[in-house]
Amino acid sequence: MPTPLENWVEEVAGLTRPDRIEWCDGSAAEQNRLIEGMLRDGTLLPFNPKTYPNCYLHRSDPRDVARTEKVTFICTRNKEDAGPNNNWLSPEEGKEQVRPLFSGSMKGRTMYVVPYLMGPAESPFSRVGVEVTDSAYVAASMNVMTRMGRVALDRLGRSDDFVPGLHSLGDLDPERRYIMHFPEEKLIWSIGSGYGGNALLGKKCFALRIASWMARQQGWMAEHMLILGLEDPGGRVTYMAAAFPSACGKTNLAMMVSALEDEGYRVWTVGDDIAWMHPGPDGYLYAVNPEAGFFGVAPGTNERTNANVMSALHQNTIFTNVALTAHQEPWWEGLSDAPPEGMTDWKGNAWSPKNGPAAHPNSRYTVPARQSPSISPRWEDPAGVPISAFIFGGRRAKLEPLVYEALSWQHGVYSGATLASETTAAATGAVGVLRRDPMAMLPFCGYNMADYFGYWLQMGKRLTHPPHIFHVNWFRRDDDGKFLWPGFGENVRVLKWMLDRIDGTAEAQETPIGFVPTAQSLTLDGLKISREQVEGLLRVDAGDWTAELDGVKEFFAKFGDRLPRELQEEVEQAAKRLHHASVASR
């Protein structure tokens, strides 16, 4: 008797009508076959086998280079359940609109059935997904990003407890591109895009949009967060999870080479993008990284910004939309001070500076996590790692100090809910515009964000040891537009202050926005930074923050009466604290 999975695959094949069906087993031999086929048809190009063994270049359609949020939908029976943070269609409308695009879409193509496991193989927190796709690039990338094949089928057995995802390249026409989520059915449909964020369905589609819906129903959390461990000189490791909008330094922080390593402070990588967290019996939140690889932004990545990932990238990596040097090696802006001569750009044309960037600003690498020298010994711990701190952060040139600690869990949820950052090239649209991105989840929350805020507030009450909540801003600038903080490996100095706050040993000054370090409580030895820079980094301007409240109120108003009362209280309390601070400073 067919299994529920076999029945679903047969149904999908009847709709899409592929020439052949290939069930993926996740083996190295299969991965090699996929790559060899793509080398033959030009989907992949090989890099120099001496310097980049088993590394390949994929060039995507120039119209298909980033997440396309305007055609990403949450399809729920009740529109309010999707919320103003999502594009909405009813399940019936969504299927009626998109099903015709799938009809016969795989004719002349191979349909790959990709069973995959999100999370460590032995973890009770891991879950099975199955992606059906007509893209060998997607199948090979899923082999890197997930535990794919036999391990997932063994976990699933004859059960129907899996997240089905149907993907087809279609004709790659942006006008016929849709990324559809049906959370009440745990179903994903994606057509018309081969870009990772739209096509690797285990990533944002399952691990965040569908999983956030599942997590609220089942009592856990699915968050757009890195997971790192900070080891102190005594060998103790404290785990932290951090949320930043895409291309704002999450991967660099997760794999940071500590500037205080000689003093015994080392950073271990558990995950760089997504955290699934469950309350433990001891009252802590325990986090697992559901992914097996890193899908990172290439531009700006180099030996100074992220030496660990640079080491990892030299083998078994699929690069997308980077430039190709005359020595058949990858290159992107920021990799070296001067671009090498004789390059081919990301579109396959001879490059010159007048033609724009050599690599696309959102060019990517897909690399196994195990290859990073910073990978934590506990990155596949079935029980997860206990989280002692949450960190929120974005790009703000003037407003926010280097770091502050929330006054309480409720205030911490407010600080995450009001997170704002300048936009980047990771999503289509304008770059450099201030965008509110609560918990860095605005594009990824699979339900009404007002309910999401309420769930965060409830979670704090369930935990006897809730994480401390901090907010950081590595991107503050002086009046001349220069960054005040060096960032990268020096960010460990801020993490050390957080660790000391968790331990109750670091000084802080209470301000209207939270606890800000005193200059003396930050470890700045060996760092070339002036007193004026430190003061600029830690300054809290009551007038600027009062003006910020107008934007917060406008954003919260979108959620109407569904917004939790506690967040409205935080707005009122913030206004009072800022008023008192303004009066006191006169």
ZAMARGU-4260 file (C-alpha; in steps of 0.2 Angstrom, whole numbers, plus 5000, padded with zeros to 4 digits):
<rodrens>
0) 5000/5000/5000 | 5007/5017/4995 | 5013/5029/5009 | 5006/5046/5011 | 5022/5053/5004
5) 5021/5042/4988 | 5003/5047/4986 | 5007/5065/4986 | 5022/5063/4974 | 5010/5054/4962
10) 4997/5068/4963 | 5011/5081/4960 | 5018/5071/4945 | 5000/5070/4938 | 4999/5089/4939
15) 5017/5094/4933 | 5019/5079/4921 | 5038/5077/4922 | 5048/5065/4909 | 5055/5056/4924
20) 5055/5055/4943 | 5071/5053/4953 | 5070/5050/4972 | 5085/5058/4980 | 5095/5048/4993
25) 5107/5061/4999 | 5122/5051/4995 | 5139/5058/4989 | 5137/5048/4973 | 5121/5056/4969
30) 5128/5073/4973 | 5142/5070/4960 | 5129/5064/4947 | 5119/5080/4949 | 5134/5091/4948
35) 5141/5082/4933 | 5124/5084/4924 | 5124/5102/4928 | 5142/5104/4922 | 5137/5096/4905
40) 5122/5107/4902 | 5130/5123/4908 | 5120/5126/4924 | 5136/5125/4934 | 5154/5130/4929
45) 5169/5123/4938 | 5181/5133/4948 | 5200/5130/4949 | 5201/5112/4956 | 5218/5116/4964
50) 5212/5131/4974 | 5194/5127/4975 | 5191/5108/4974 | 5173/5103/4971 | 5167/5121/4970
55) 5156/5128/4957 | 5148/5143/4950 | 5129/5145/4946 | 5123/5160/4936 | 5105/5163/4939
60) 5093/5173/4927 | 5096/5192/4930 | 5078/5194/4934 | 5079/5181/4948 | 5092/5186/4961
65) 5083/5189/4977 | 5068/5186/4988 | 5052/5193/4980 | 5041/5198/4994 | 5028/5206/4984
70) 5023/5188/4977 | 5026/5179/4993 | 5009/5175/5001 | 5002/5167/5017 | 4985/5158/5012
75) 4974/5156/5028 | 4955/5154/5029 | 4954/5170/5039 | 4963/5185/5033 | 4967/5192/5050
80) 4977/5176/5054 | 4989/5181/5041 | 4990/5199/5047 | 4995/5215/5039 | 5013/5209/5039
85) 5009/5197/5025 | 5002/5196/5008 | 4986/5186/5009 | 4975/5175/4998 | 4963/5162/5004
90) 4968/5144/5001 | 4955/5142/4987 | 4960/5158/4978 | 4979/5154/4980 | 4977/5137/4973
95) 4965/5143/4959 | 4978/5156/4954 | 4994/5146/4954 | 4988/5128/4950 | 4987/5132/4931
100) 5005/5138/4931 | 5011/5121/4938 | 5000/5111/4925 | 5013/5103/4914 | 5027/5114/4921
105) 5039/5099/4922 | 5037/5092/4904 | 5054/5088/4897 | 5062/5089/4914 | 5066/5078/4928
110) 5056/5079/4944 | 5068/5077/4959 | 5059/5071/4975 | 5070/5078/4990 | 5066/5071/5007
115) 5075/5081/5020 | 5077/5083/5039 | 5077/5100/5047 | 5088/5098/5063 | 5100/5086/5069
120) 5097/5068/5064 | 5094/5062/5082 | 5085/5077/5089 | 5067/5075/5095 | 5065/5093/5089
125) 5069/5089/5071 | 5056/5088/5057 | 5054/5081/5040 | 5050/5090/5024 | 5049/5084/5006
130) 5053/5096/4991 | 5048/5091/4974 | 5058/5101/4961 | 5063/5102/4943 | 5079/5110/4947
135) 5095/5100/4949 | 5103/5116/4957 | 5090/5116/4970 | 5092/5097/4974 | 5111/5099/4975
140) 5109/5114/4986 | 5097/5106/4997 | 5110/5092/5000 | 5121/5105/5007 | 5108/5115/5017
145) 5099/5100/5025 | 5101/5082/5031 | 5094/5075/5014 | 5088/5058/5008 | 5088/5042/5017
150) 5090/5050/5035 | 5074/5059/5032 | 5064/5044/5025 | 5069/5034/5039 | 5063/5047/5051
155) 5047/5048/5042 | 5043/5030/5039 | 5024/5028/5034 | 5019/5044/5043 | 5010/5058/5035
160) 5019/5070/5047 | 5030/5080/5034 | 5029/5097/5026 | 5026/5095/5007 | 5034/5108/4996
165) 5031/5109/4977 | 5044/5119/4967 | 5045/5122/4948 | 5056/5134/4939 | 5042/5137/4927
170) 5048/5149/4914 | 5056/5161/4927 | 5045/5175/4922 | 5043/5187/4936 | 5025/5190/4931
175) 5022/5171/4934 | 5031/5170/4950 | 5023/5165/4966 | 5029/5158/4983 | 5014/5152/4992
180) 5012/5146/5010 | 4997/5136/5017 | 5001/5135/5035 | 4985/5126/5040 | 4990/5112/5028
185) 5009/5114/5031 | 5010/5116/5012 | 5022/5126/5001 | 5021/5130/4983 | 5034/5140/4974
190) 5035/5143/4955 | 5045/5154/4943 | 5061/5157/4954 | 5077/5147/4956 | 5084/5159/4969
195) 5088/5151/4985 | 5077/5161/4997 | 5062/5157/4985 | 5067/5139/4979 | 5076/5130/4994
200) 5060/5127/5003 | 5068/5120/5018 | 5075/5137/5022 | 5064/5153/5024 | 5048/5144/5018
205) 5048/5129/5030 | 5060/5134/5044 | 5052/5151/5047 | 5035/5154/5039 | 5028/5137/5041
210) 5038/5133/5057 | 5033/5149/5066 | 5014/5144/5063 | 5018/5126/5069 | 5028/5133/5084
215) 5015/5144/5091 | 5003/5129/5090 | 5015/5117/5098 | 5023/5128/5111 | 5040/5132/5104
220) 5049/5146/5094 | 5055/5147/5076 | 5066/5162/5074 | 5077/5171/5061 | 5092/5170/5073
225) 5110/5165/5073 | 5116/5154/5088 | 5133/5156/5095 | 5143/5151/5110 | 5155/5163/5119
230) 5168/5153/5128 | 5176/5162/5143 | 5194/5160/5150 | 5188/5146/5162 | 5181/5136/5148
235) 5163/5139/5151 | 5152/5142/5136 | 5137/5154/5136 | 5125/5153/5122 | 5117/5167/5113
240) 5104/5169/5099 | 5104/5185/5088 | 5092/5192/5076 | 5098/5204/5062 | 5089/5208/5045
245) 5097/5199/5030 | 5115/5205/5025 | 5117/5215/5042 | 5132/5204/5048 | 5123/5189/5056
250) 5135/5176/5048 | 5150/5187/5052 | 5145/5187/5070 | 5140/5169/5071 | 5158/5164/5065
255) 5168/5179/5072 | 5186/5177/5076 | 5187/5185/5093 | 5198/5200/5096 | 5200/5194/5114
260) 5205/5176/5109 | 5222/5178/5118 | 5213/5182/5134 | 5202/5166/5132 | 5186/5173/5124
265) 5182/5162/5109 | 5166/5162/5098 | 5159/5145/5093 | 5146/5144/5079 | 5130/5134/5081
270) 5120/5142/5067 | 5121/5157/5057 | 5102/5160/5052 | 5088/5151/5060 | 5085/5144/5078
275) 5072/5132/5083 | 5070/5134/5102 | 5060/5123/5115 | 5057/5126/5133 | 5067/5114/5143
280) 5063/5106/5160 | 5075/5117/5169 | 5066/5133/5163 | 5079/5138/5150 | 5076/5139/5131
285) 5085/5126/5121 | 5090/5130/5103 | 5095/5119/5088 | 5100/5125/5071 | 5088/5116/5059
290) 5100/5119/5044 | 5116/5109/5039 | 5124/5123/5029 | 5127/5141/5027 | 5118/5151/5013
295) 5128/5167/5015 | 5130/5184/5006 | 5147/5185/4997 | 5150/5203/4995 | 5160/5211/5009
300) 5166/5194/5015 | 5185/5192/5017 | 5198/5187/5029 | 5196/5202/5040 | 5177/5201/5041
305) 5175/5182/5042 | 5191/5172/5041 | 5181/5156/5047 | 5169/5156/5032 | 5183/5160/5020
310) 5192/5145/5026 | 5176/5135/5024 | 5173/5141/5006 | 5188/5133/4998 | 5180/5116/4995
315) 5163/5108/4992 | 5154/5125/4989 | 5141/5131/4977 | 5143/5150/4973 | 5129/5159/4965
320) 5131/5175/4954 | 5149/5179/4960 | 5162/5185/4947 | 5175/5173/4939 | 5193/5178/4938
325) 5205/5173/4925 | 5212/5160/4936 | 5195/5152/4937 | 5192/5157/4955 | 5177/5166/4963
330) 5178/5185/4967 | 5166/5198/4974 | 5167/5216/4979 | 5176/5217/4996 | 5186/5201/4994
335) 5202/5211/4990 | 5207/5229/4989 | 5209/5229/4970 | 5198/5219/4958 | 5209/5207/4947
340) 5211/5210/4929 | 5202/5199/4916 | 5187/5195/4926 | 5170/5189/4920 | 5155/5196/4929
345) 5140/5188/4937 | 5131/5188/4920 | 5145/5180/4910 | 5151/5196/4902 | 5169/5203/4902
350) 5169/5215/4916 | 5175/5233/4918 | 5172/5245/4932 | 5160/5255/4921 | 5148/5240/4919
355) 5144/5240/4938 | 5148/5227/4951 | 5157/5211/4945 | 5147/5201/4958 | 5129/5204/4961
360) 5126/5213/4978 | 5116/5198/4984 | 5128/5185/4977 | 5129/5169/4988 | 5138/5154/4994
365) 5131/5138/4999 | 5143/5128/5010 | 5142/5114/5023 | 5142/5121/5041 | 5154/5107/5047
370) 5168/5115/5036 | 5169/5131/5047 | 5184/5130/5059 | 5172/5139/5072 | 5159/5126/5072
375) 5153/5121/5089 | 5156/5104/5096 | 5138/5105/5101 | 5131/5111/5085 | 5122/5094/5082
380) 5118/5091/5100 | 5100/5083/5100 | 5095/5092/5115 | 5100/5109/5109 | 5110/5122/5118
385) 5103/5133/5132 | 5101/5151/5127 | 5106/5164/5140 | 5104/5180/5129 | 5094/5186/5114
390) 5102/5200/5104 | 5093/5211/5092 | 5102/5223/5080 | 5101/5233/5064 | 5109/5247/5054
395) 5105/5264/5062 | 5117/5278/5058 | 5113/5290/5072 | 5099/5284/5084 | 5104/5269/5094
400) 5119/5266/5105 | 5132/5252/5103 | 5123/5241/5115 | 5109/5242/5128 | 5100/5229/5139
405) 5081/5229/5141 | 5074/5234/5157 | 5063/5218/5158 | 5057/5204/5147 | 5042/5214/5142
410) 5053/5229/5137 | 5064/5217/5128 | 5050/5211/5117 | 5046/5229/5114 | 5064/5232/5109
415) 5063/5218/5097 | 5046/5223/5090 | 5053/5240/5086 | 5069/5234/5077 | 5072/5245/5062
420) 5086/5244/5049 | 5092/5251/5033 | 5087/5239/5019 | 5100/5229/5009 | 5101/5220/4993
425) 5095/5203/5001 | 5077/5207/4995 | 5071/5216/4980 | 5067/5234/4981 | 5076/5250/4986
430) 5092/5250/4996 | 5096/5261/5011 | 5078/5264/5016 | 5073/5263/5035 | 5062/5248/5037
435) 5054/5241/5053 | 5058/5223/5054 | 5052/5216/5071 | 5064/5202/5077 | 5071/5202/5059
440) 5055/5192/5056 | 5044/5204/5046 | 5046/5194/5029 | 5046/5177/5038 | 5032/5177/5051
445) 5019/5165/5045 | 5005/5173/5054 | 4999/5190/5061 | 5013/5198/5069 | 5002/5205/5083
450) 4999/5187/5088 | 5018/5184/5086 | 5022/5198/5099 | 5009/5191/5110 | 5017/5174/5109
455) 5034/5181/5114 | 5026/5189/5129 | 5018/5173/5134 | 5035/5163/5132 | 5043/5174/5144
460) 5031/5169/5157 | 5033/5151/5154 | 5052/5152/5157 | 5060/5152/5174 | 5076/5157/5166
465) 5071/5168/5151 | 5086/5175/5141 | 5092/5192/5145 | 5088/5203/5130 | 5100/5215/5122
470) 5100/5227/5107 | 5116/5232/5097 | 5120/5244/5083 | 5137/5241/5075 | 5134/5254/5062
475) 5133/5271/5072 | 5142/5285/5063 | 5150/5301/5068 | 5145/5318/5060 | 5157/5315/5046
480) 5149/5299/5042 | 5163/5288/5048 | 5159/5272/5058 | 5162/5274/5077 | 5164/5256/5080
485) 5177/5245/5071 | 5165/5230/5072 | 5169/5212/5066 | 5181/5203/5078 | 5180/5218/5090
490) 5161/5214/5093 | 5167/5201/5105 | 5170/5215/5117 | 5151/5219/5117 | 5147/5201/5119
495) 5159/5200/5134 | 5149/5215/5142 | 5133/5205/5139 | 5141/5190/5148 | 5146/5200/5162
500) 5128/5207/5164 | 5121/5190/5164 | 5133/5185/5178 | 5129/5202/5187 | 5147/5209/5187
505) 5146/5223/5173 | 5141/5241/5177 | 5128/5249/5167 | 5119/5266/5167 | 5100/5266/5167
510) 5093/5276/5153 | 5076/5279/5146 | 5079/5265/5133 | 5088/5252/5144 | 5104/5249/5153
515) 5119/5256/5143 | 5137/5251/5148 | 5147/5264/5157 | 5163/5267/5147 | 5173/5258/5161
520) 5163/5242/5160 | 5168/5239/5142 | 5184/5230/5139 | 5193/5242/5127 | 5211/5238/5131
525) 5221/5237/5115 | 5208/5245/5104 | 5212/5262/5096 | 5197/5272/5101 | 5195/5289/5108
530) 5185/5295/5123 | 5175/5305/5111 | 5171/5290/5100 | 5166/5280/5116 | 5154/5294/5122
535) 5147/5295/5104 | 5144/5276/5104 | 5135/5276/5121 | 5125/5292/5119 | 5106/5291/5121
540) 5098/5307/5115 | 5081/5309/5123 | 5075/5321/5109 | 5079/5309/5095 | 5071/5294/5104
545) 5055/5304/5107 | 5054/5307/5088 | 5057/5289/5085 | 5041/5285/5095 | 5031/5293/5081
550) 5037/5279/5069 | 5034/5266/5082 | 5016/5272/5085 | 5013/5272/5066 | 5020/5255/5064
555) 5010/5247/5079 | 4994/5256/5073 | 4994/5244/5058 | 4989/5230/5069 | 4974/5238/5077
560) 4966/5231/5092 | 4975/5214/5089 | 4992/5222/5096 | 4995/5216/5114 | 4991/5229/5127
565) 5008/5226/5135 | 5017/5234/5120 | 5005/5249/5120 | 5010/5251/5139 | 5028/5250/5134
570) 5026/5265/5121 | 5018/5275/5135 | 5031/5271/5148 | 5045/5275/5135 | 5037/5292/5132
575) 5036/5296/5151 | 5055/5290/5153 | 5060/5301/5139 | 5050/5316/5145 | 5058/5315/5162
580) 5075/5313/5154 | 5072/5329/5143 | 5067/5339/5158 | 5082/5333/5168 | 5094/5338/5155
585) 5088/5356/5153
</rodrens>
